[in-house]
């Protein structure tokens, strides 16, 4: 009987974890995209500023 109860609760926890991870996945992608975009802008902005100084 305890095995059946343990299986039931284990399945419930697995379902809850799957639902939570599927909800968090888009937010994680947005955060990682923001971090990546910020790093790219931080690397290329000085290059563009240096190009303005040289040409202008």
Secondary structure as GFF3:
##gff-version 3
##sequence-region A 1 56
A	DSSP	alpha_helix	2	55	.	.	.	ID=ss1
###
